[in-house]
């Protein structure tokens, strides 16, 4: 399941990279779940909501949006706990999920490098995914697996992917 997680993270970011960095027209993937449904970007800084917050709201310090920064703390939400449970093979507690996120953070260079991951070097963050990004990836991975297994989690359909 861990391999599937890293495959998902790489494939999701490849979609963004093809669309926005290379200007490729859809479809950007043959994966029907990624093509037909909305998933947040693996780098949260690339999402329209985060972009809006950065541009239109003023904060004293950016740490509010980075959830503690690249090496800071993360509070796993319900979706991340479900994703962590998939990777761990059983019900995950918040402590289990945080430990898993630490492991994922440590192994991402090797795992994503092996998948020719197009690292993003822009905005407020450069290079590796933050722990907050990885927490989000766990949540999105849960939805991805559910869709791939024929279930219908709460997720928006995407109508511009060329499917």
N, C-alpha and C positions, 0 to 999 in steps of 0.2 A: 504494500500500500504506500510505503514511503516513496518508492520509485514513481508511482502514479502521481503523488503529490508534486514532486519536482517536475515531472512531465507537464502537469497542469500549469504550474507557475511559469515555466518556460514558454509553453504554448500561448498562454494568455498574454504575456508580454510581447511575444512575437507578433500577435495580432495588432497591438498598439504600435509597435515599431514599423510594421509594414504600412499601416494606415497613416501615421503621422510623420514618421521620419523618412520613409521612402516614397510616400504618396501613391501607393498601389491602390487601384480600385478594387472593390469587393468582387468576389469573396476573398477574405484574407486567410481562411482556413477551411479545411474539409471536415473538421470536427463540428458536428451539428449542434452540440450543446454550446460551444463557443461562438458558433456562427449565428445561432438563432436566439440566444438569450443574453441578457445584460449581466456582465460581471464587472465589478470595480477593478481598476488597474492594480497591478501588483505593487507599484509605487503609488502610494496614496497621493503624493504631491502632483501626480498627473491627472487626478480626477477633477472634473469641473467644480464640484462642491468645495474641494480644498483650494482650488485656484480662485474661486469666488471669495472665500474667506480671507485668503492672503491679499487679494487685490482690494476688496471693498470693506473690510473690517480692520480696525486698528487694534493691535494688541501690544502690550508692553512685554516684548520678548516673544519669540516664536515657539517656545517650548509647549505652549498650550496645543498647538497644532501638531507637534512632532511626538506627542505622548512620551515625553521624557528624553527625546533625542534618540540617536542611533543605538546607544548602549543603555538607554534608560529602562525604567520599569514599564510593564504592560499589564493591564487588567483585562484578561480574556473575557470576551462577551459570550453569550449563549451559542452563537454560531461557531466561534472559535473552539469552544468546549466540545461541540459536536464533531468538528473537524479533527481535533486532537484525539477524541475517542476513536475515530476511524483509524488514525495512525497508530494508536497505542493498543488497539484491539479490545477495548473495554471502556467503561464509563470513566471519563477523565475529570479530575477535580481541577480547580483553578491552579493549584500548586503543580499538578501533573502537566497542565498546559503550559505554564511558565517554564518549567524544566524542559519540555519539548521545544518550546520556542528558542531557548538558549542553545539546545542541540542543533536545531535547524539553522540558527544564526552562524554557528561555528562551522557547519558543513556546507553552507551555501556556495562558497567559492568553487569547491570541487564539483558539487552536484550540478550547479547551473553552468559552470565552465564546460563540463562534459556535454551539455546540451546546446552549446554555442549561443548562450544567452546574451542578448544585446544589452549590456549594462547601460544604464542611463546616467549621463553626466550632465545634469542641468538643474536649474532651480536651486532649492535649498539643500538638496541632498545629492551626494555623488557616490556612485558605485554600489556597494552592497545594500541589500534591503535592510531596513531598520527592523527592530523587534515589533514595532507597531505595524509595519507592513506585513511581516510574517504572521502576526495575529490575524490580520485581515485576510491573508491568503488562506489560512485554515478555515475561516468562515466561508469564503468563496469556494474552497475545495469541497466542503460538505455539500453545498448546493450543486456543484458540478457532478459529484458522484451520484447524488440523488437523481438528477436529470438523466445521467448516463444509464442508471439502473431502471429507468422508466417511471420514476416517481415524479411528482410535481411539487417541488418546494415553492415557497413564496419568492418568486423572482420575476422580474419584468422581461417580457419578450422584446427582442431587438429586431427592428424592421428595416435595417439598413445594411445587413451583412451579406446580401447577395444570395440568400438561400431560397 
